């Protein structure tokens, strides 16, 4: 009795199908962004705070690109954030009031610093990268302090004027225009980042992070890939800094501080690295916890925040988003079968 031979699977075709499947937007992702849009209607009195969460989430997304996907450790990522903030602030104070022009200028300035510093940062190992990035952040912090006639020094940059968005929509004190503006910019950049990370380029970054020697063996240009992603992450961080300036019309020196870089790392660990959404989820949890704990226990809120960080690190190795993805996988196996 003869029968037809079982079809032979093509590994390359299977990998291509998996890549195409990862490009499609899933229901939880759509629900996430719909939920952010719904915040505008559900929490109309807290839109300024919600804007700060989105800005911090976008900033954390830029760190996720280099730390989570490329494996580049840093302690001075606030350098790009602060440079973008000061670029937008100085333009707004001295005559350029168009928000879009300020945003583009901040992105370009931060990107130039990212490209120039990448040749130093990528030369050594992890310890050297930590020290170099920390040194760049401290250097810019001190430059902002010394150039007090220009930056305002410890008093901060004040007198910033931000014109109407697209010449029509003026920023209001309730933060309605600001929230929609930040949400639109954040979503546009996220779509770009997501498309990049699910492409072969993003997969090559993962291969560099996991096994640099094998990446070299298969022909991945490691130095070019890392330089590109480091510069791109700097651009996004600069945009986040500019958004902070435009929504608050003030720039403090702490935009360059080590504490901001450290907080950002905590945020990303809580949310989950190499997940794309970890920065936004971590920013929401961190800032809301910081706000609530500061009200409940002004003297000891850092104690409870430390417990939250320890719990996340011990029991959620891939952060909150990683934990949710693990639960989703278990539910799919339980109710959807093995596919």
C-alpha positions in Angstrom: 0.0 0.0 0.0 1.6 3.2 -1.1 1.0 6.6 0.3 2.1 10.1 -0.4 5.3 11.3 1.3 4.9 13.8 4.1 5.7 17.4 3.0 9.2 18.4 3.7 9.3 21.7 5.6 11.7 24.4 4.4 13.5 25.9 7.4 14.2 29.2 5.6 10.5 29.5 4.6 9.4 28.8 8.2 11.7 31.5 9.5 10.4 33.9 6.9 6.8 33.1 8.0 7.7 33.7 11.6 9.3 37.0 10.7 6.2 38.1 8.8 4.0 37.0 11.7 6.0 39.2 14.1 5.4 42.2 11.9 1.6 42.0 12.4 0.1 44.0 15.2 -1.6 41.8 17.8 -4.8 42.6 19.7 -3.0 43.5 23.0 -0.7 45.9 21.2 -3.7 47.7 19.6 -5.5 47.7 23.0 -2.4 49.3 24.6 -2.4 52.3 22.3 -6.2 52.6 22.3 -5.9 52.7 26.1 -3.4 55.5 25.9 -5.7 57.5 23.7 -8.6 56.8 26.1 -6.6 58.4 28.9 -7.4 61.8 27.3 -11.1 61.2 28.0 -10.9 59.2 31.3 -8.4 61.3 33.2 -8.8 64.9 31.8 -7.4 66.4 35.1 -4.2 64.4 35.0 -3.1 64.9 31.4 0.1 66.7 32.4 1.2 63.8 34.6 0.2 61.4 31.8 2.3 63.4 29.4 5.3 63.0 31.7 4.7 59.2 31.8 4.7 59.0 28.0 7.8 61.1 27.7 9.6 59.0 30.2 8.4 55.9 28.4 9.8 57.2 25.1 13.1 58.0 26.8 13.2 54.4 28.2 12.4 53.0 24.8 15.6 54.7 23.5 17.6 53.0 26.2 15.9 49.7 25.4 17.3 49.9 21.9 20.9 50.0 23.0 20.7 48.0 26.2 17.9 45.5 25.6 18.4 44.8 21.9 22.1 45.7 21.2 23.5 44.9 24.7 25.3 48.2 25.1 25.5 49.1 28.8 25.4 52.8 29.7 25.1 55.0 32.8 24.9 58.3 30.9 22.0 58.1 28.6 20.6 61.3 30.1 23.3 63.2 28.2 21.2 62.9 25.0 17.9 63.6 26.8 19.4 66.7 28.4 20.9 68.0 25.2 17.5 67.7 23.4 15.8 69.5 26.3 18.3 72.4 26.3 18.3 72.6 22.5 14.5 73.0 22.4 14.6 75.4 25.4 17.3 77.7 24.0 15.5 77.9 20.7 12.2 78.7 22.5 13.8 81.4 24.6 15.7 83.1 21.8 13.2 83.3 19.0 12.3 79.9 17.5 8.9 79.1 18.9 7.7 76.4 16.4 7.4 73.1 18.3 8.2 71.0 15.2 11.3 72.9 14.4 12.5 72.6 18.0 11.8 68.9 17.9 13.8 68.4 14.7 16.7 70.5 16.0 16.8 68.6 19.3 16.8 65.3 17.5 19.6 66.4 15.2 21.7 67.7 18.0 21.3 64.6 20.1 22.0 62.4 17.1 25.2 64.2 16.3 26.4 63.8 19.9 25.4 60.1 19.8 27.2 59.5 16.5 30.4 61.3 17.7 30.4 59.6 21.1 29.7 56.2 19.7 33.3 55.9 18.5 34.5 56.2 22.1 31.7 54.2 23.7 32.0 51.2 21.4 35.8 50.8 21.7 36.0 49.0 25.0 34.1 46.4 27.0 31.1 46.9 29.3 33.1 48.5 32.2 34.7 51.0 29.8 31.3 51.8 28.3 29.9 52.4 31.7 32.7 54.8 32.6 32.7 56.7 29.3 29.0 57.2 29.1 28.9 58.3 32.8 31.8 60.7 32.0 30.0 62.2 29.0 26.9 62.8 31.2 28.9 64.4 34.0 30.8 66.6 31.5 27.6 68.0 30.0 26.1 68.5 33.5 29.1 70.7 34.4 29.1 72.6 31.1 25.5 73.5 31.8 26.4 74.6 35.3 29.3 76.7 34.1 27.5 78.3 31.2 24.9 79.8 33.6 24.5 83.0 31.5 23.1 80.8 28.7 21.5 77.9 30.5 20.4 79.5 33.8 22.7 77.2 35.8 21.2 75.8 39.0 18.1 78.1 38.6 17.2 76.4 35.3 16.4 77.8 31.9 13.3 80.0 32.2 11.4 82.3 29.9 10.8 79.6 27.2 8.0 80.4 24.8 6.4 77.6 22.8 4.2 78.6 19.9 1.0 77.0 18.8 1.3 73.5 17.4 1.0 73.6 13.6 0.3 77.3 14.1 -3.2 76.5 15.3 -3.3 74.6 18.6 -2.0 76.5 21.6 -0.6 74.6 24.6 -3.1 75.0 27.5 -2.5 74.7 31.2 -4.6 71.5 31.5 -2.2 69.7 29.2 -4.8 68.6 26.6 -2.8 69.7 23.5 0.4 68.6 25.2 -0.9 65.1 25.8 -2.1 64.6 22.3 1.1 66.0 20.9 3.3 63.7 23.0 1.1 60.7 22.2 1.3 61.4 18.5 5.1 61.8 18.5 5.6 58.8 20.8 3.4 56.6 18.6 5.1 57.6 15.4 8.5 56.9 16.8 7.3 53.6 18.3 5.9 52.4 15.0 9.3 53.2 13.4 11.2 51.4 16.2 8.9 48.4 16.1 9.3 48.0 12.3 13.0 48.2 12.7 13.2 45.7 15.5 11.1 43.0 13.8 13.1 43.4 10.6 16.3 41.5 9.7 18.2 44.5 11.0 16.7 44.0 14.5 17.4 40.3 14.4 21.0 41.1 13.6 21.2 43.3 16.7 20.0 40.4 18.8 22.6 38.2 17.3 25.3 40.7 18.2 24.0 40.8 21.8 23.7 37.1 22.1 26.9 35.9 20.3 29.2 38.5 18.7 31.6 35.9 17.3 28.8 34.1 15.5 27.5 37.4 14.2 30.9 38.1 12.7 31.0 34.6 11.2 27.8 35.1 9.3 28.9 38.5 8.0 27.1 41.0 10.3 28.9 44.4 10.3 29.0 44.7 14.1 30.6 48.2 14.4 28.3 49.7 11.8 25.2 48.2 13.4 26.1 49.4 16.9 27.0 52.9 15.7 23.7 53.2 13.8 21.5 52.0 16.7 23.4 54.1 19.3 22.9 57.2 17.1 19.2 56.3 16.6 18.7 55.8 20.3 20.3 59.2 20.9 17.9 60.8 18.5 14.9 59.4 20.3 16.2 60.4 23.7 16.7 64.0 22.3 13.2 64.0 21.1 12.0 62.9 24.6 14.0 65.7 26.2 12.5 68.3 23.8 9.0 67.1 24.6 9.7 67.6 28.3 10.8 71.2 27.6 7.9 72.0 25.4 5.3 70.6 27.8 6.8 72.3 30.9 8.4 75.4 29.4 11.3 74.9 31.7 14.7 73.1 31.8 16.5 72.1 35.0 20.0 71.0 35.2 19.0 67.6 36.4 18.1 66.6 32.8 21.8 65.7 32.6 22.1 64.1 36.1 23.3 60.6 36.9 20.1 60.1 38.9 18.0 60.5 35.8 20.0 57.9 34.0 19.8 55.5 37.0 16.1 56.0 37.3 15.7 55.2 33.6 17.6 52.0 34.1 15.3 51.0 37.0 12.3 51.9 34.9 13.4 49.6 32.1 14.2 46.7 34.4 10.8 47.0 36.0 9.0 47.1 32.7 11.2 44.6 30.9 14.2 44.9 28.5 14.0 44.0 24.8 10.2 44.1 24.9 9.5 47.5 23.2 6.6 48.1 25.7 8.7 47.7 28.8 9.8 51.3 28.9 6.2 52.6 28.8 4.9 50.1 31.4 7.9 50.6 33.7 7.5 54.4 33.4 3.9 54.2 34.4 4.6 51.9 37.3 7.6 53.8 38.5 6.1 57.3 38.3 2.7 56.4 39.8 4.4 54.4 42.6 6.8 57.3 43.2 3.8 59.8 43.4 1.6 57.6 45.6 4.4 56.4 47.9 5.6 60.0 48.4 2.2 60.9 49.6 1.8 57.9 51.8 5.3 57.9 53.3 7.3 61.0 52.4 10.3 60.0 54.5 10.5 56.3 53.5 9.0 56.1 50.0 12.4 55.0 48.6 12.2 52.0 51.0 9.0 50.7 49.4 10.3 51.5 45.9 13.4 49.4 46.7 11.1 46.5 47.7 9.3 46.9 44.3 12.6 46.7 42.4 13.8 43.7 44.4 10.5 41.8 43.9 10.6 42.6 40.1 14.2 41.5 39.7 13.7 38.2 41.7 10.4 37.0 40.4 10.0 38.7 37.0 13.3 38.2 35.3 12.0 39.8 32.1 10.1 42.5 33.9 6.4 43.1 34.1 5.9 42.8 30.3 8.0 39.6 30.2 5.8 38.2 33.0 2.6 39.1 31.0 4.0 37.5 27.9 4.8 34.4 29.9 1.2 34.2 31.1 0.0 34.7 27.6 2.1 31.9 26.3 0.8 29.6 29.1 -2.8 30.5 28.3 -2.2 29.8 24.6 -0.7 26.4 25.3 -3.6 25.6 27.7 -6.5 26.8 25.5 -5.1 27.2 22.0 -3.0 24.0 21.6 0.7 23.7 20.7 1.5 25.6 17.5 
